[in-house]
Amino acid sequence: MSGVKIRVPRKLVAEMNVVPYIDVMLVLLVIFMATAPMMTQGINVDLPDSNSDPIDTTKNEPVIISVTADGSYFIDVGGDGQKSSSLETVKGHVLRIQKHKPSTLFLVEGDGNVAYARVVTLMGALQEAGISQLGLVTEPQGRNE
């Protein structure tokens, strides 16, 4: 019996090899990092110049409401910022956002060529909706585009 070898079966390893998954995740991370800045949408507004200090938006991302040169209102809600809205629709969105996140900062972005009354009307409607944190967006003075 000296020449007979008994084969002992190897234990099965019940571990998952995660190295390929890590490689795929790193590739996806690089793709998202490269494409995220390109996905920013907005309304083209010619902002007036101002000599004011910037607002700290690191705590909460503000909701931007735009008034274009033709007097149309746009609100950036969930990436749907390209659709023109009536003042009542904007007010409805604002009330819904304020209900869910009371500390939200609302910024009005008025085109420099729009009638002042349109911006004041919007700000009055926002104050009627109970918005207490309201700001105006301007360009830094001396910045020419």
C-alpha positions in Angstrom: 0.0 0.0 0.0 2.9 2.2 -0.2 2.3 3.2 -3.8 -1.4 4.2 -3.4 -2.1 7.9 -2.9 -5.4 9.0 -1.5 -6.8 12.2 -3.0 -8.1 14.6 -0.5 -10.6 16.9 -2.2 -9.9 20.6 -1.8 -12.3 22.8 0.1 -14.4 25.0 -2.0 -13.8 28.7 -1.5 -17.1 30.6 -1.1 -15.6 34.0 -1.6 -16.5 36.3 -4.4 -13.7 37.9 -6.5 -14.5 41.6 -6.3 -11.5 42.9 -8.1 -13.3 43.1 -11.5 -16.2 44.9 -9.9 -13.8 47.5 -8.4 -12.3 48.1 -11.8 -15.8 48.6 -13.3 -16.7 51.0 -10.5 -13.6 53.1 -11.0 -14.3 53.3 -14.7 -17.8 54.5 -14.0 -16.6 57.0 -11.5 -14.2 58.5 -14.0 -17.0 58.6 -16.6 -19.4 60.4 -14.2 -16.7 62.8 -13.1 -16.0 63.7 -16.7 -19.6 64.1 -17.8 -21.2 65.8 -14.7 -20.0 69.3 -15.5 -21.4 69.0 -19.0 -24.8 68.1 -17.7 -25.4 71.5 -16.1 -28.4 73.2 -17.7 -29.6 76.7 -17.2 -31.3 79.7 -18.7 -29.1 82.3 -20.5 -29.6 85.5 -18.5 -27.5 88.7 -18.8 -27.1 89.5 -15.1 -26.4 93.1 -13.9 -23.1 93.9 -12.3 -22.8 94.4 -8.5 -20.2 95.0 -5.9 -21.7 92.6 -3.4 -20.3 89.7 -1.4 -21.1 86.1 -2.5 -23.7 84.1 -0.6 -22.5 80.9 1.1 -24.4 78.0 -0.6 -22.3 75.1 0.8 -25.0 74.1 3.4 -28.0 73.9 1.0 -28.2 74.1 -2.7 -30.4 77.2 -3.6 -33.4 77.1 -5.9 -32.8 79.6 -8.7 -35.8 81.3 -10.3 -34.9 83.2 -13.5 -36.6 86.0 -15.3 -35.4 86.3 -18.9 -35.2 89.4 -21.1 -38.7 88.7 -22.6 -40.2 88.5 -19.0 -40.6 84.7 -18.9 -40.2 82.9 -15.6 -38.1 79.8 -15.2 -37.6 77.7 -12.1 -34.9 75.1 -11.7 -36.7 72.1 -10.2 -35.3 68.7 -10.7 -33.5 69.5 -13.9 -36.7 70.9 -15.6 -35.3 74.4 -15.7 -35.7 74.9 -19.5 -39.6 75.1 -19.4 -41.2 78.5 -19.2 -43.7 78.8 -16.3 -46.4 81.1 -15.3 -46.1 83.1 -12.0 -48.7 80.8 -10.4 -46.8 77.7 -11.4 -43.6 79.1 -10.0 -45.4 80.0 -6.8 -46.8 76.4 -6.5 -43.3 74.9 -7.0 -41.9 77.3 -4.4 -44.7 76.4 -1.8 -44.0 72.7 -2.3 -40.2 73.1 -1.9 -40.7 75.4 1.2 -43.0 72.8 2.7 -40.4 70.0 2.4 -37.3 72.0 3.1 -38.1 75.2 5.1 -34.4 76.3 5.2 -34.1 76.5 1.4 -32.6 79.6 -0.1 -34.4 81.0 -3.1 -32.4 83.2 -5.6 -33.9 85.4 -8.2 -31.9 85.7 -11.4 -33.2 88.6 -13.4 -31.9 89.6 -16.8 -30.4 93.1 -16.9 -32.8 94.0 -19.8 -36.0 92.8 -18.2 -38.5 95.3 -16.9 -37.9 96.0 -13.2 -41.6 95.4 -12.5 -41.4 91.7 -13.6 -38.7 91.0 -11.0 -40.5 92.9 -8.3 -43.7 91.0 -9.1 -41.9 87.7 -8.8 -40.3 88.8 -5.5 -43.7 89.9 -4.2 -45.2 86.6 -5.1 -42.4 84.7 -3.3 -42.9 86.8 -0.2 -46.6 86.1 -0.3 -45.7 82.4 -0.4 -43.9 82.9 2.9 -40.3 82.8 1.6 -38.0 84.4 4.1 -34.7 83.5 2.6 -34.6 85.3 -0.8 -31.6 86.7 -2.7 -30.7 88.3 -6.0 -28.1 86.9 -8.3 -25.6 89.4 -9.9 -22.3 89.3 -11.7 -19.2 90.5 -10.0 -18.4 94.0 -11.0 -15.9 94.3 -13.8 -16.5 90.9 -15.3 -17.1 91.2 -19.0 -18.4 88.2 -20.9 
